[in-house]
Amino acid sequence: MKVAGIQHDIVWEDPPATFAVLEPAIAEAADAGARLVVLTEMFSTGFSMDTEKIAEPVDGPSTRFLVEQAQRHGVWVCGSLPERPAGQTLPFNRLVLAAPDGTTHRYAKIHPFSYAREQERFAAGSEHVTVDVDGARCSLFVCYDLRFADEFWALAHDTDCYIVVANWPESRRAHWRALLVARAIENQAYVVGVNRVGEGGGLDYVGDSRIVDPLGEVLAEATGTEAVLVADVDPARVTDVRKKFPFLTDRRGS
């Protein structure tokens, strides 16, 4: 299965303007044969804490954009967005995955980024989500979750590919790059890490999006500019690597 990561800029707190930027990039990814197209964290607003302004209801404008793009191109499309269910005080930072038939799957970021006081503006999720995407088992995570290896370990045996969307700033880019490779190596699975570029909320972003294979080899990457990264994710490769190097079964409690 081909997966595309779209490394893109975001028009701050302006979803319609960002949708216009993303539409041709999603079309490019679909034309390249991608079956799964991955956008960034808070893909339509940037990592804003002004939840009174940016929060959307369930199936709001940003989710409808994902669904419309998925149906138009016949692919899976995902990105995170600020979503507040009815009756919920704080919204969730949810990674929404839209299928070609218009159905949706949702993962709420488990670890709000306390350094930016995200926990004061967003509720934390509590459940892992793994979705079969054209035969590849894809587990969903958002940005700061990447720092918590135990969340990834818990899913390793039932995951072929981890999807990690982010607004990870340039100042800590070394951590992002290293942790993506680390999660691939220690779990013997693909990792698709997609980060934004540009400036937002006073922070600079250079992307460093990467698609990493189960042995930690970087299959595609981009830095500093908007880009569409495409690489193959092959569940049989995951099986072969784990059979040849049975590290997972040596893990305590496996």
C-alpha positions in Angstrom: 0.0 0.0 0.0 1.3 3.4 -0.9 1.2 6.0 1.8 1.6 9.7 1.3 2.6 12.3 3.9 1.7 15.8 3.0 4.1 18.3 4.7 2.3 21.6 4.5 2.0 25.1 5.8 -1.1 26.1 7.7 -3.0 29.5 7.5 -3.3 30.3 11.2 -6.8 29.7 12.5 -8.2 29.9 9.0 -9.5 26.5 7.9 -11.0 27.6 4.5 -7.7 29.2 3.4 -5.8 26.1 4.4 -8.3 23.8 2.6 -7.5 25.6 -0.6 -3.8 24.9 -0.1 -4.4 21.3 0.7 -6.7 20.3 -2.1 -4.1 20.2 -4.9 -1.6 18.4 -2.6 -4.2 15.7 -1.8 -4.9 15.3 -5.5 -1.2 15.0 -6.2 -0.9 12.2 -3.6 -3.9 10.3 -5.0 -2.5 10.7 -8.6 0.8 9.2 -7.3 -1.1 6.1 -6.2 -1.4 6.7 -2.5 -4.2 4.8 -0.7 -3.6 6.6 2.6 -3.0 10.4 2.7 -1.7 11.8 6.0 -2.0 15.5 6.9 -0.6 17.2 10.0 -1.7 17.8 13.6 -4.4 20.6 13.8 -4.1 20.6 10.1 -6.7 23.3 9.5 -5.9 25.8 12.3 -2.4 25.4 13.5 -1.6 24.5 17.1 -3.7 27.2 18.6 -4.9 27.2 22.2 -7.8 29.6 21.4 -10.3 26.8 21.6 -13.3 29.2 21.9 -12.4 30.3 18.4 -11.3 27.2 16.7 -13.1 24.2 18.2 -15.6 22.5 15.9 -18.5 20.2 16.6 -18.3 16.5 15.7 -18.5 16.3 11.9 -17.7 20.0 11.6 -16.0 21.8 8.7 -12.6 20.2 9.0 -14.0 16.6 9.3 -16.3 17.3 6.3 -13.2 18.4 4.3 -11.5 15.1 5.1 -14.6 13.1 4.2 -15.1 15.0 1.0 -11.5 14.6 -0.1 -11.6 10.9 0.7 -14.7 10.3 -1.3 -13.6 12.5 -4.2 -10.3 10.6 -4.7 -11.3 7.2 -3.4 -8.6 7.2 -0.7 -8.2 7.3 3.0 -7.4 10.8 4.4 -6.5 11.8 8.0 -5.4 14.8 10.0 -6.0 16.0 13.6 -8.4 18.8 14.5 -10.0 20.5 17.5 -13.3 18.7 18.0 -15.8 19.2 20.9 -18.6 16.6 21.2 -22.0 17.9 22.5 -22.0 18.3 26.2 -18.1 18.3 26.5 -16.5 21.3 28.2 -13.1 20.9 26.5 -12.6 19.8 23.0 -10.3 16.9 22.0 -7.3 17.1 19.8 -8.6 14.3 17.5 -6.9 12.5 14.6 -9.8 11.8 12.3 -9.4 9.2 9.6 -11.9 9.3 6.8 -12.4 6.2 4.6 -13.2 6.3 0.9 -16.8 5.4 1.7 -17.2 8.4 4.0 -17.0 6.5 7.3 -14.7 8.0 10.0 -12.5 6.8 12.8 -11.3 9.0 15.7 -8.2 8.9 18.0 -8.0 11.5 20.7 -4.5 12.6 21.7 -3.7 10.8 24.9 -0.9 13.1 26.1 -1.7 16.8 26.0 1.5 18.9 25.7 1.7 20.3 29.2 4.7 22.5 28.3 2.3 24.6 26.2 -0.5 24.1 28.8 -2.5 22.1 26.3 -4.2 20.2 29.1 -5.9 23.4 30.2 -7.6 23.8 26.7 -8.0 20.2 25.5 -9.3 17.1 27.1 -7.0 14.0 27.0 -8.0 10.8 25.2 -7.7 7.4 26.8 -8.0 4.8 24.1 -5.7 3.5 21.4 -7.1 3.2 17.9 -5.9 0.8 15.2 -7.6 0.7 11.8 -7.2 -1.8 8.9 -6.4 0.4 5.9 -6.4 -1.7 2.8 -4.9 -4.7 4.7 -2.3 -2.7 6.7 -3.0 -2.3 10.5 -2.5 1.4 11.2 -2.3 2.8 14.7 -2.9 6.5 15.3 -1.0 9.0 17.4 -0.6 12.7 17.7 2.6 14.7 18.2 3.6 14.6 21.9 2.4 11.0 22.2 5.6 10.2 20.3 7.7 10.7 23.5 5.9 7.9 25.3 7.3 4.6 24.1 4.9 2.5 26.3 1.9 3.6 24.2 3.5 2.3 21.1 4.8 -0.9 22.7 1.3 -1.8 23.9 0.1 -2.0 20.2 3.2 -3.5 18.6 1.9 -7.0 18.0 -1.2 -5.8 16.2 0.4 -2.9 14.2 2.1 -2.7 10.9 2.3 1.0 10.7 2.2 3.9 13.2 0.8 7.2 12.0 2.1 10.2 13.9 0.9 13.7 12.9 2.5 16.7 14.5 3.1 20.4 14.9 6.7 19.8 16.2 8.8 23.0 16.3 12.2 23.5 14.8 13.8 24.0 18.2 13.3 20.4 19.1 13.7 18.8 15.6 16.5 16.5 16.7 14.1 14.8 19.1 11.4 14.3 16.4 13.8 12.8 13.9 15.3 10.4 16.4 12.1 9.3 18.1 10.4 8.4 14.7 13.3 6.1 13.9 13.4 4.7 17.5 9.7 3.8 17.4 10.1 2.0 14.1 13.2 0.0 15.3 11.9 -0.9 18.8 8.5 -2.0 17.4 9.6 -3.4 14.1 6.9 -1.5 12.2 6.6 1.4 9.7 6.3 4.9 11.1 4.8 7.7 9.1 5.6 11.0 10.8 4.1 14.1 9.2 4.9 17.5 10.5 4.0 21.1 9.3 6.3 23.8 7.9 6.1 27.6 8.2 5.4 29.8 11.1 2.4 29.7 13.5 1.7 31.0 17.0 5.3 32.5 17.2 7.0 29.2 16.5 8.9 28.0 13.4 8.5 24.6 11.8 10.7 22.9 9.3 8.8 19.6 8.8 11.4 16.8 8.8 8.5 14.5 7.9 9.7 11.0 7.4 8.5 7.5 6.4 10.5 4.9 8.2 10.6 1.1 7.6 10.6 -1.6 10.2 14.4 -1.7 10.4 14.7 2.0 10.9 15.6 2.9 7.3 14.2 6.2 6.2 12.3 5.6 2.9 11.2 9.2 2.3 11.8 12.6 4.0 11.5 16.3 3.4 12.7 19.4 5.3 12.0 23.1 5.0 9.4 23.1 2.2 6.0 21.9 1.4 6.2 18.4 0.0 4.3 15.2 -0.8 6.2 12.1 0.5 5.2 8.7 -0.9 6.5 5.3 0.1 5.2 1.7 0.2 4.0 0.2 3.5 4.0 -3.6 3.2 2.6 -5.7 6.1 4.5 -8.8 4.7 7.8 -6.8 5.3 6.8 -6.3 8.9 6.1 -10.1 9.3 9.4 -11.0 7.6 11.5 -8.6 9.8 9.8 -9.9 13.0 10.4 -13.5 11.9 14.1 -12.9 11.1 14.7 -10.8 14.2 12.3 -12.0 16.9 12.9 -9.1 19.2 9.3 -8.5 20.1 8.9 -11.9 21.5 11.9 -11.3 23.8 10.2 -8.4 25.4 9.1 -9.0 28.9 5.4 -9.9 29.1 5.2 -10.8 25.4 
